[in-house]
């Protein structure tokens, strides 16, 4: 059996339905080697958690910075919910040592593992939301994510390529760039994505990455270089 008590103690939240947490730490690859594991993989929880994460961070920034415009708040939010930041949140939440992955995934590259951890952090958010509601997730994010806001503001790292490209395009054409997945390859649990960035239906550049977010940032960077 998997001991989830350590995760609960680390995050300061006790699940009334521990099966949510067990699902959150289950990667798709683990089920291939352990078909008798009674819980599903975490991708549905990740889908839910991603939406809850974005809403709570958006609300927090909206109230903290009443003087900032939507254009200024968007890159701040992006810097807090990117996969590198969420991978760090996962590690601090104790997920790294408890993730259920296949032996092959456990030996994979650092970047691939960070994507798995980032997705697990979002799945954990989804699990907390289902178990304890909006307030429980907000408390968790206040403790494990929002503490990085001051650091992000101080470093200026929130000015990511997507935000810079959006500023440039809006200055010239008053429209927002559109990102579309143009190609996916690899098995479901270790896909790579190719994303194109378009303006007025015209392709500016393409980028690749282990997540859609990473591929979008690469596409934006190439578009800025052009």
C-alpha positions as CSV (number, residue, x, y, z in Angstrom):
1,X,0.0,0.0,0.0
2,X,1.1,3.6,-0.6
3,X,1.5,5.8,2.4
4,X,-0.2,9.1,1.6
5,X,0.0,10.3,5.2
6,X,3.3,11.9,4.6
7,X,1.9,14.0,1.7
8,X,-1.0,15.0,3.9
9,X,1.3,16.1,6.7
10,X,3.5,18.0,4.3
11,X,0.6,20.0,2.6
12,X,-1.3,20.4,5.9
13,X,-4.5,18.9,4.5
14,X,-6.2,15.6,5.4
15,X,-8.4,14.0,2.8
16,X,-11.8,12.8,3.8
17,X,-11.6,10.7,0.6
18,X,-8.0,9.5,0.3
19,X,-8.7,7.9,-3.0
20,X,-8.5,11.3,-4.6
21,X,-5.0,11.7,-3.4
22,X,-4.0,8.2,-4.6
23,X,-5.4,9.0,-8.0
24,X,-3.5,12.3,-8.1
25,X,-0.1,10.5,-7.7
26,X,-0.9,7.8,-10.2
27,X,0.8,8.4,-13.6
28,X,-0.6,6.7,-16.7
29,X,2.6,4.6,-17.1
30,X,2.2,3.0,-13.7
31,X,-1.0,1.3,-14.7
32,X,0.8,-0.4,-17.6
33,X,3.0,-2.3,-15.1
34,X,0.4,-2.5,-12.3
35,X,-2.9,-3.3,-13.9
36,X,-4.4,-4.3,-10.6
37,X,-3.9,-0.9,-9.0
38,X,-7.5,0.1,-8.2
39,X,-7.3,3.8,-9.0
40,X,-7.3,5.6,-12.4
41,X,-4.4,7.7,-13.7
42,X,-4.3,11.4,-12.8
43,X,-5.1,13.1,-16.1
44,X,-8.7,13.9,-15.4
45,X,-7.8,15.4,-12.0
46,X,-5.0,17.3,-13.8
47,X,-7.6,18.7,-16.3
48,X,-9.8,19.9,-13.4
49,X,-6.9,21.2,-11.3
50,X,-5.5,23.3,-14.2
51,X,-8.8,25.2,-14.4
52,X,-9.0,25.7,-10.6
53,X,-5.4,26.8,-10.4
54,X,-5.8,29.4,-13.1
55,X,-9.0,30.8,-11.5
56,X,-7.6,31.1,-8.0
57,X,-4.3,32.7,-9.2
58,X,-6.3,35.1,-11.4
59,X,-8.5,36.1,-8.5
60,X,-5.6,36.6,-6.2
61,X,-3.7,38.8,-8.7
62,X,-6.9,40.7,-9.5
63,X,-7.3,41.7,-5.8
64,X,-3.6,42.2,-5.0
65,X,-3.0,44.5,-7.9
66,X,-6.0,46.7,-8.6
67,X,-3.9,49.2,-10.5
68,X,-2.6,46.7,-13.0
69,X,-4.2,46.1,-16.4
70,X,-5.2,42.7,-17.8
71,X,-2.1,42.9,-20.0
72,X,0.1,43.3,-17.0
73,X,-1.6,40.6,-15.0
74,X,-1.5,38.0,-17.7
75,X,2.3,37.4,-17.7
76,X,2.4,37.5,-13.9
77,X,-0.1,34.6,-13.9
78,X,1.8,32.7,-16.5
79,X,5.0,32.9,-14.5
80,X,3.2,31.4,-11.5
81,X,1.5,28.5,-13.3
82,X,4.2,27.4,-15.7
83,X,5.4,23.8,-15.5
84,X,8.8,24.7,-13.9
85,X,7.0,26.5,-11.0
86,X,4.4,23.8,-10.6
87,X,7.1,21.1,-10.6
88,X,8.7,23.0,-7.7
89,X,5.4,23.1,-5.9
90,X,5.0,19.3,-6.4
91,X,8.4,18.7,-4.9
92,X,7.7,20.9,-1.9
93,X,4.4,19.1,-1.5
94,X,6.2,15.8,-1.2
95,X,5.0,14.3,-4.5
96,X,8.4,13.6,-6.0
97,X,9.1,10.7,-3.7
98,X,5.5,9.3,-3.8
99,X,4.7,9.5,-7.5
100,X,3.6,6.2,-8.9
101,X,5.3,5.9,-12.3
102,X,6.7,3.0,-14.4
103,X,10.4,2.0,-14.0
104,X,11.1,3.6,-17.4
105,X,9.6,6.9,-16.5
106,X,11.5,6.9,-13.2
107,X,14.7,6.8,-15.2
108,X,13.7,9.4,-17.7
109,X,15.3,12.9,-18.3
110,X,15.0,15.6,-15.7
111,X,12.8,17.7,-17.9
112,X,10.4,14.9,-18.6
113,X,10.1,14.2,-14.9
114,X,9.5,17.8,-14.1
115,X,6.6,17.8,-16.6
116,X,5.2,14.7,-14.8
117,X,5.5,16.5,-11.4
118,X,3.9,19.7,-12.7
119,X,1.0,17.7,-14.0
120,X,0.8,15.9,-10.6
121,X,0.7,19.2,-8.8
122,X,-2.3,20.2,-10.9
123,X,-3.9,16.8,-10.2
124,X,-3.4,17.4,-6.5
125,X,-5.1,20.7,-6.8
126,X,-8.0,18.9,-8.5
127,X,-8.1,16.3,-5.7
128,X,-8.1,18.9,-3.0
129,X,-10.9,20.8,-4.8
130,X,-13.1,17.7,-5.0
131,X,-12.4,16.8,-1.4
132,X,-12.5,20.1,0.3
133,X,-13.7,22.8,-2.1
134,X,-12.4,26.2,-3.3
135,X,-11.3,27.4,0.2
136,X,-9.1,24.3,0.8
137,X,-7.3,24.8,-2.5
138,X,-6.8,28.5,-1.9
139,X,-5.2,27.7,1.5
140,X,-2.9,25.2,-0.2
141,X,-1.9,27.6,-3.0
142,X,-1.3,30.5,-0.5
143,X,1.2,28.3,1.3
144,X,2.9,26.6,-1.6
145,X,2.6,28.9,-4.6
146,X,1.8,32.5,-3.9
147,X,4.9,32.8,-1.7
148,X,6.9,33.0,-5.0
149,X,5.0,36.1,-6.2
150,X,7.5,38.5,-4.5
151,X,10.4,36.7,-6.0
152,X,8.9,36.8,-9.5
153,X,8.1,40.5,-9.3
154,X,11.7,41.2,-8.0
155,X,13.4,39.2,-10.7
156,X,11.2,40.4,-13.6
157,X,11.2,36.9,-15.0
158,X,7.5,37.1,-15.6
159,X,8.1,38.9,-18.9
160,X,8.0,35.6,-20.8
161,X,8.2,35.3,-24.6
162,X,4.4,34.9,-25.0
163,X,3.7,38.1,-23.1
164,X,6.4,40.1,-25.0
165,X,5.0,38.8,-28.3
166,X,1.5,39.7,-27.3
167,X,2.5,43.2,-26.5
168,X,4.3,43.6,-29.8
169,X,1.3,42.3,-31.8
170,X,-1.2,44.3,-29.9
171,X,0.8,47.5,-30.5
172,X,0.8,46.9,-34.2
173,X,-2.5,45.2,-35.0
174,X,-4.6,45.4,-31.8
175,X,-5.2,41.6,-31.8
176,X,-4.0,38.7,-29.7
177,X,-1.8,35.9,-31.2
178,X,-3.4,32.5,-31.4
179,X,-1.6,29.2,-30.5
180,X,-2.5,25.9,-32.2
181,X,-1.2,22.5,-31.7
182,X,0.1,21.4,-35.1
183,X,1.6,18.0,-34.2
184,X,1.8,15.5,-31.4
185,X,4.0,12.5,-31.2
186,X,5.0,9.8,-28.7
187,X,2.9,7.7,-26.3
188,X,0.2,9.3,-24.3
189,X,2.3,9.6,-21.1
190,X,5.4,11.1,-22.7
191,X,4.2,13.2,-25.7
192,X,6.0,16.0,-27.4
193,X,4.0,18.8,-28.9
194,X,4.6,21.1,-31.8
195,X,2.7,24.4,-31.6
196,X,2.3,27.2,-34.1
197,X,1.7,30.8,-33.3
198,X,-0.7,32.6,-35.7
199,X,-1.7,36.2,-36.2
200,X,-4.7,36.9,-38.5
201,X,-4.5,33.3,-39.6
202,X,-0.9,33.6,-40.7
203,X,1.7,31.3,-39.2
204,X,4.6,33.3,-37.6
205,X,6.7,30.4,-36.1
206,X,6.5,27.0,-34.6
207,X,8.0,25.6,-31.3
208,X,8.4,22.1,-29.7
209,X,8.2,21.0,-26.1
210,X,7.3,18.3,-23.6
211,X,4.1,20.3,-22.8
212,X,1.9,22.6,-24.8
213,X,2.9,25.5,-22.6
214,X,6.6,24.9,-23.3
215,X,6.0,24.6,-27.0
216,X,4.0,27.8,-27.0
217,X,6.8,29.7,-25.3
218,X,9.3,28.3,-27.8
219,X,7.1,29.4,-30.7
220,X,6.7,32.9,-29.2
221,X,10.5,33.2,-28.8
222,X,11.1,32.2,-32.4
223,X,8.4,34.7,-33.6
224,X,10.1,37.5,-31.6
225,X,13.5,36.6,-33.1
226,X,11.9,37.0,-36.6
